[in-house]
């Protein structure tokens, strides 16, 4: 009986120690467990109802509304145009591959469609007036053999011949030059526009692409690097203005812009990589994009 009592006492003590030890272990675990942070997912503020996108694949490949509206799940689009839900942006990714008929460079780039049903035949003139605003950032881009970043066009205004103008000059298509190209170049924003080579050209002569040359260009003083920035493009009769971050602007209101008024136009935005290097690539984030017409 004595031995049995001793065993019972020892067993009780052992059980008490074990329970206390387990409790301490649980408390220690609770004390040192880090809380899980809640992740807030964001979506870009971009309505794609009036845009189509050109991809660096196929001949090349274009995706129009309504298919472009499902870009997040579209198997063709997903490698080149996808959401960064942490940044709240659409990422436009491209590399040297397929190009359009009037270029040798590749792009993942949006093209404005005022009327998606006619696939780009309805456009606007400077007299009509137009406005585009985008908030974007260069997310990543490759470097050349000399260690400089490659360039990419991030916004454009492209000219277009009407069918009547095309037939008048015997052109094979409706292509006209781009009156505006905005580049990301080594962390700076650079603007290029067109100038008429001969101001005495007739109406018919100035419709030809080779009637127009490149200006010297303008580089904004503020470096944007890989940070987020905002661009505004304001167009009215005989005038074009580009504004960076609401602070610095460049205005074109000379005879060349006035002569340009004969053309139809459309906006472009995205990632147009200016490189043929084998390993070149670029990723441009667009957070916001809006277009207005008077």
C-alpha positions in Angstrom: 0.0 0.0 0.0 2.8 2.4 0.8 4.5 1.8 -2.5 1.3 2.3 -4.3 0.7 5.6 -2.6 4.3 6.8 -3.5 3.7 5.8 -7.1 0.5 7.8 -7.2 2.2 10.9 -5.7 5.1 10.6 -8.2 2.7 10.2 -11.1 0.7 13.2 -10.1 3.9 15.3 -9.9 5.1 14.1 -13.3 1.7 14.9 -14.8 1.7 18.4 -13.3 5.2 19.2 -14.6 4.2 17.9 -18.1 1.1 20.1 -18.2 3.0 23.2 -17.0 5.7 22.5 -19.6 3.2 22.1 -22.4 1.4 25.3 -21.3 4.7 27.2 -21.3 5.5 25.8 -24.8 2.2 27.0 -26.2 2.6 30.4 -24.6 6.1 30.7 -26.0 4.8 29.8 -29.5 2.0 32.4 -29.3 4.4 35.0 -28.0 6.9 34.6 -30.9 4.5 34.1 -33.8 4.6 37.1 -36.2 1.2 38.5 -37.3 0.4 38.0 -41.0 0.2 41.3 -42.8 -2.9 41.9 -44.9 -2.1 42.4 -48.6 -4.1 45.1 -50.3 -4.6 44.3 -54.0 -5.1 47.3 -56.4 -6.3 47.4 -60.0 -5.2 50.0 -62.6 -7.6 52.8 -63.5 -7.8 52.2 -67.2 -10.8 51.6 -69.4 -9.8 49.6 -72.4 -13.2 49.9 -74.2 -11.7 52.2 -76.9 -8.2 50.7 -77.3 -6.7 47.8 -79.2 -3.2 46.4 -78.5 -0.4 45.3 -80.8 1.8 42.5 -79.6 5.3 41.5 -80.7 4.1 38.1 -82.0 2.4 36.9 -85.2 2.3 39.3 -88.1 2.0 41.1 -85.6 -1.0 40.1 -83.4 -3.7 42.6 -82.6 -6.4 42.2 -79.9 -9.4 44.5 -80.0 -12.5 45.0 -77.9 -14.2 43.1 -76.5 -11.4 40.5 -76.2 -8.9 43.0 -74.8 -11.2 43.7 -71.8 -10.4 40.2 -70.6 -6.6 40.7 -70.8 -6.0 39.3 -67.4 -7.3 35.8 -68.4 -6.6 36.0 -72.2 -3.9 33.4 -73.0 -2.6 35.4 -75.9 -2.3 38.6 -74.0 -1.1 37.4 -70.6 2.6 37.1 -71.4 2.7 40.7 -72.7 -0.1 42.6 -70.9 -1.0 41.7 -67.3 -1.9 43.2 -63.9 0.6 44.0 -61.2 -2.0 44.0 -58.4 0.5 45.2 -55.8 1.5 48.3 -57.8 -2.0 48.7 -59.2 -0.7 48.8 -62.8 -1.0 47.1 -66.2 2.4 45.9 -67.2 3.3 46.1 -70.9 6.2 43.8 -71.7 7.9 43.5 -75.0 11.1 42.3 -76.8 12.5 42.4 -80.3 10.3 40.1 -82.5 7.4 40.9 -84.9 6.8 44.5 -86.0 4.2 46.4 -87.9 4.4 47.1 -91.6 5.9 50.6 -91.2 8.4 49.9 -88.5 11.2 47.5 -87.7 10.8 47.6 -83.9 8.5 45.6 -81.7 5.9 46.8 -79.3 3.2 46.0 -76.8 1.3 49.2 -77.4 -2.3 50.4 -77.2 -3.9 52.2 -80.2 -6.9 54.4 -79.7 -10.2 53.4 -81.3 -12.8 56.2 -81.2 -15.2 53.7 -82.7 -14.1 50.1 -82.1 -16.7 48.8 -84.6 -14.9 50.4 -87.6 -11.4 49.2 -86.3 -9.7 52.6 -86.5 -11.3 54.4 -89.5 -12.8 57.1 -87.2 -10.1 59.4 -85.9 -9.6 63.1 -84.9 -8.0 66.2 -86.1 -6.2 69.0 -84.3 -9.2 71.2 -85.0 -11.4 68.7 -83.1 -9.1 68.9 -80.1 -7.9 66.0 -77.9 -6.4 65.3 -74.5 -4.5 62.3 -73.1 -3.2 61.8 -69.6 -1.2 58.9 -68.3 0.5 57.9 -65.0 3.2 55.4 -65.7 6.7 54.1 -64.8 9.5 52.3 -66.5 9.5 49.1 -64.5 12.5 47.3 -66.1 14.6 47.7 -69.2 17.7 46.1 -70.6 21.0 47.7 -71.4 23.1 47.8 -74.6 26.7 46.7 -74.9 28.0 50.1 -73.7 26.0 49.9 -70.5 23.3 52.4 -71.4 19.6 51.6 -71.1 17.7 50.9 -74.2 15.0 53.4 -75.2 11.3 52.9 -75.4 8.5 55.1 -76.8 5.8 55.4 -74.1 3.3 57.7 -75.8 2.5 58.8 -79.4 0.2 60.8 -81.6 0.1 59.1 -85.0 -1.1 60.6 -88.2 -3.5 58.8 -90.6 -4.5 59.6 -94.1 -8.2 59.6 -94.9 -9.3 57.3 -97.7 -9.6 60.3 -100.0 -6.0 61.5 -99.2 -4.7 57.9 -99.7 -6.2 57.7 -103.1 -5.1 61.2 -104.0 -1.4 60.4 -103.6 -1.7 56.8 -104.6 -0.5 55.4 -101.2 -0.7 51.7 -100.5 -2.3 52.3 -97.1 -3.6 55.1 -94.8 -0.3 55.5 -92.9 1.0 59.0 -92.1 3.9 60.0 -89.9 3.7 60.3 -86.1 3.6 63.9 -85.1 4.5 63.1 -81.5 6.8 60.5 -79.9 7.6 60.6 -76.2 10.6 58.5 -75.2 11.9 57.1 -71.9 15.6 57.4 -72.4 18.2 56.7 -69.6 15.7 57.9 -67.0 14.7 61.1 -68.8 11.6 61.9 -70.8 12.3 63.1 -74.3 9.8 64.5 -76.9 10.2 64.4 -80.7 7.9 65.9 -83.3 7.9 66.4 -87.0 8.8 69.4 -89.2 7.9 70.0 -92.8 11.0 69.9 -94.9 9.6 72.4 -97.4 7.1 75.0 -96.2 6.1 75.7 -99.8 4.8 72.2 -100.3 1.3 71.9 -101.8 -1.5 70.2 -100.0 -0.9 67.0 -102.0 2.9 67.1 -101.4 2.7 67.4 -97.7 0.5 64.3 -97.5 3.6 62.2 -98.3 5.5 60.7 -95.4 8.9 61.8 -96.8 7.8 65.4 -96.8 8.3 65.4 -93.0 11.5 65.2 -91.1 12.4 65.0 -87.4 13.0 68.1 -85.2 15.9 68.4 -82.7 13.8 67.1 -79.8 13.2 68.3 -76.3 14.3 66.6 -73.1 12.5 67.5 -69.8 14.9 68.7 -67.0 13.3 66.4 -64.4 14.7 62.9 -64.4 12.0 60.3 -63.7 14.3 57.2 -63.5 12.2 54.2 -62.6 9.7 56.2 -60.5 6.1 56.9 -61.3 5.4 60.1 -63.3 2.5 61.7 -65.1 2.3 62.9 -68.7 -0.4 65.1 -70.3 -0.8 65.7 -74.0 -3.0 68.6 -75.0 -4.0 69.2 -78.6 -6.0 72.0 -80.2 -6.1 73.8 -83.5 -2.5 74.7 -84.4 -1.2 73.8 -81.0 0.3 70.8 -79.1 1.6 70.8 -75.5 3.2 68.0 -73.5 3.4 68.4 -69.7 5.5 66.4 -67.2 4.2 66.0 -63.7 2.1 69.2 -64.0 5.2 71.4 -63.7 7.2 71.5 -66.9 5.8 71.7 -70.4 6.9 72.1 -74.0 4.5 73.8 -76.5 4.5 73.5 -80.3 2.4 76.2 -82.0 4.5 77.0 -85.1 3.9 76.8 -88.8 4.7 73.0 -88.8 1.9 72.2 -86.4 -0.4 74.4 -88.4 0.4 72.5 -91.6 -0.1 69.2 -89.8 -3.7 70.1 -89.4 -4.6 68.3 -92.6 -4.1 64.9 -91.1 -6.4 62.7 -89.0 -4.7 61.4 -85.8 -5.0 58.9 -83.0 -3.3 58.4 -79.6 -1.0 55.5 -78.7 0.3 54.4 -75.3 2.4 51.5 -74.0 5.8 50.0 -74.6 7.5 50.4 -78.0 11.1 49.2 -77.6 13.7 50.8 -79.8 16.2 48.0 -80.0 17.0 45.0 -82.2 19.5 43.5 -79.6 18.9 39.8 -79.1 18.5 40.0 -75.3 16.7 43.4 -75.2 13.4 43.8 -73.3 11.3 46.4 -71.5 8.5 46.6 -69.0 6.3 49.7 -68.7 3.7 50.1 -65.9 0.6 52.1 -66.6 -1.4 53.0 -63.5 -3.9 55.4 -65.1 -4.8 56.3 -68.7 -7.5 58.6 -69.9 -8.5 60.3 -73.2 -10.9 63.1 -73.8 -12.3 64.7 -76.9 -14.2 67.9 -77.2 
